[in-house]
């Protein structure tokens, strides 16, 4: 995968700043701030992956773009393997 984008690096640093991995002040896995920071980091990495993949792919049809967009609306379509 490509190097971290500035947004992903920011969110990863936020996780580190919360004391994760440090022997003193370690937060529990269900700490709300830690969960939010991990969620934001995951979203940034997913965004980076999608941008890089679309940059390398041939142009998508309208139908293909709509099908991919539906993945972010799980209420409408079940995920398929």
TORKOL-4160 file (C-alpha; in steps of 0.2 Angstrom, whole numbers, padded with zeros to 4 digits, m for minus):
81
<pt num="1" X="0000" Y="0000" Z="0000"/>
<pt num="2" X="0005" Y="0018" Z="m0003"/>
<pt num="3" X="0013" Y="0028" Z="0011"/>
<pt num="4" X="0002" Y="0037" Z="0023"/>
<pt num="5" X="m0007" Y="0052" Z="0018"/>
<pt num="6" X="m0006" Y="0067" Z="0029"/>
<pt num="7" X="m0024" Y="0064" Z="0036"/>
<pt num="8" X="m0019" Y="0045" Z="0040"/>
<pt num="9" X="m0003" Y="0051" Z="0048"/>
<pt num="10" X="m0012" Y="0063" Z="0058"/>
<pt num="11" X="m0025" Y="0050" Z="0065"/>
<pt num="12" X="m0011" Y="0038" Z="0068"/>
<pt num="13" X="m0001" Y="0051" Z="0078"/>
<pt num="14" X="m0017" Y="0055" Z="0088"/>
<pt num="15" X="m0018" Y="0036" Z="0093"/>
<pt num="16" X="0000" Y="0037" Z="0099"/>
<pt num="17" X="m0004" Y="0053" Z="0108"/>
<pt num="18" X="m0017" Y="0045" Z="0118"/>
<pt num="19" X="m0004" Y="0034" Z="0126"/>
<pt num="20" X="m0008" Y="0018" Z="0117"/>
<pt num="21" X="0007" Y="0006" Z="0119"/>
<pt num="22" X="0015" Y="0016" Z="0133"/>
<pt num="23" X="0016" Y="0006" Z="0150"/>
<pt num="24" X="0009" Y="0020" Z="0160"/>
<pt num="25" X="m0008" Y="0028" Z="0156"/>
<pt num="26" X="m0013" Y="0014" Z="0144"/>
<pt num="27" X="m0031" Y="0016" Z="0139"/>
<pt num="28" X="m0044" Y="0002" Z="0139"/>
<pt num="29" X="m0049" Y="m0004" Z="0121"/>
<pt num="30" X="m0066" Y="0003" Z="0124"/>
<pt num="31" X="m0061" Y="0020" Z="0129"/>
<pt num="32" X="m0072" Y="0032" Z="0119"/>
<pt num="33" X="m0057" Y="0043" Z="0113"/>
<pt num="34" X="m0047" Y="0029" Z="0108"/>
<pt num="35" X="m0061" Y="0021" Z="0098"/>
<pt num="36" X="m0065" Y="0037" Z="0089"/>
<pt num="37" X="m0046" Y="0039" Z="0085"/>
<pt num="38" X="m0045" Y="0021" Z="0078"/>
<pt num="39" X="m0061" Y="0024" Z="0068"/>
<pt num="40" X="m0054" Y="0040" Z="0061"/>
<pt num="41" X="m0038" Y="0032" Z="0056"/>
<pt num="42" X="m0047" Y="0017" Z="0048"/>
<pt num="43" X="m0057" Y="0029" Z="0038"/>
<pt num="44" X="m0042" Y="0038" Z="0032"/>
<pt num="45" X="m0033" Y="0022" Z="0027"/>
<pt num="46" X="m0049" Y="0016" Z="0018"/>
<pt num="47" X="m0050" Y="0033" Z="0009"/>
<pt num="48" X="m0031" Y="0032" Z="0004"/>
<pt num="49" X="m0034" Y="0014" Z="m0003"/>
<pt num="50" X="m0049" Y="0019" Z="m0013"/>
<pt num="51" X="m0041" Y="0034" Z="m0020"/>
<pt num="52" X="m0025" Y="0024" Z="m0025"/>
<pt num="53" X="m0036" Y="0010" Z="m0032"/>
<pt num="54" X="m0046" Y="0022" Z="m0043"/>
<pt num="55" X="m0031" Y="0031" Z="m0049"/>
<pt num="56" X="m0024" Y="0015" Z="m0056"/>
<pt num="57" X="m0040" Y="0008" Z="m0063"/>
<pt num="58" X="m0048" Y="0011" Z="m0080"/>
<pt num="59" X="m0063" Y="0023" Z="m0079"/>
<pt num="60" X="m0079" Y="0015" Z="m0071"/>
<pt num="61" X="m0096" Y="0015" Z="m0079"/>
<pt num="62" X="m0110" Y="0023" Z="m0070"/>
<pt num="63" X="m0117" Y="0007" Z="m0065"/>
<pt num="64" X="m0100" Y="0002" Z="m0057"/>
<pt num="65" X="m0099" Y="0018" Z="m0048"/>
<pt num="66" X="m0116" Y="0016" Z="m0041"/>
<pt num="67" X="m0113" Y="m0002" Z="m0035"/>
<pt num="68" X="m0097" Y="0004" Z="m0026"/>
<pt num="69" X="m0106" Y="0019" Z="m0018"/>
<pt num="70" X="m0119" Y="0007" Z="m0012"/>
<pt num="71" X="m0106" Y="m0002" Z="m0001"/>
<pt num="72" X="m0106" Y="0013" Z="0010"/>
<pt num="73" X="m0125" Y="0012" Z="0012"/>
<pt num="74" X="m0126" Y="m0006" Z="0020"/>
<pt num="75" X="m0145" Y="m0004" Z="0023"/>
<pt num="76" X="m0148" Y="m0005" Z="0004"/>
<pt num="77" X="m0137" Y="m0019" Z="m0002"/>
<pt num="78" X="m0130" Y="m0033" Z="0008"/>
<pt num="79" X="m0111" Y="m0035" Z="0006"/>
<pt num="80" X="m0106" Y="m0049" Z="m0006"/>
<pt num="81" X="m0089" Y="m0059" Z="m0007"/>
